[in-house]
Amino acid sequence: MTEELELSPQDYSNAANMFLVGYIFWQLPGTLLVRKIGPPRQFAAAMVAWGTITAVTVKVNSSGQLLAMRFLVGTAEAFIQGAVFCEPSPLA
């Protein structure tokens, strides 16, 4: 990836940190949303989004695109974590 996108060490560090920006920014909304739509729906939607974004990452051609994809991966993972901390349903 470093050679194909011609990333400098700083670009690579920025891409790694962009994940945390998306995760931290969306962590609270993801946790609050789980109360409204329920853990199964949120977890399923977040996993589909995460998988899609991760698969599309192979089409990245520039540093800016990589930053955007890492932000979106962090966002998807922020919605996953909220579903994990909820109480199980009575049917479980």
N, C-alpha and C positions, 0 to 999 in steps of 0.2 A: 504494500500500500504506500509506503514512504517513497519508493522509487516511481511508481506509476503516477501518483499525484504530485510528485516533487514537493513533498512536505518538508519543511524545516523542523528542527526539534521544537521550536515555539509553536508551529502550526499543529503538530501532533499533540502537544500539551494542551493547546486550546481545544482541540477536538475531544480529548479525554475529559476536560473540565466542563465542556458544554453539556455533557450528560447530567452532571450535578446541577447545573443551572435549571434545566428542564424538570428534573426530579424535585428539587426544592420548591420551585415556583408552583408546581401543580400538586404537591403533596397534600396540602390542606384542602383544596377543592375536591381532590379525589376521595379524601376521607369523609368529607361532608356529603358528597354525592352518594356514597354507598348506603347511607341511611334512607335515601329517597328511592333508589332503584333496586336495592338489594345486592348482596354479595355475589350470587351466581351470575346475574346479568352483567354486573360491572367487571367481574373477573373474566368472563367469557369475552366481552368486548375488548378489554384491555389486552388479553392474550392474542386475539385476532389482530388488533392494531400493532402490537409488538412484533408479531411474526411477519406481518406485511411490511412494516418499516424495515425490519432487519433484512428481509429478502431483497427489498428495493435498494438497499445500501450498495449492492454490487454494481449498480449503474452510476455511482458517483463518479464525476469527472473533474471536480475541482475542490479546493479547500473549503470554499463557501458552502458547497453542497454537503460536504462531510459534516461541517458544523451544524447545518440544519438537520441532517439525519440524526446526529447524536442528540440534539435537543429533543427531537421527536421520540427517540428511544427512551430518553429519560422521562418524558411526559407519560409515555405508555406504562413504564414501570412504576411511576407514582400512583397510577390508578390501580395497579395490581396490589400494591402493599396495603391499601385501604381495605380491600376485601378480605385480607388474611386476618385482620384483627377483630372482625365482627364476631358476635356470638353465633354459634351454629343454630340452624333452624330446629324447631321441635321435632321435625320429621327425621332428623339425622340419627 
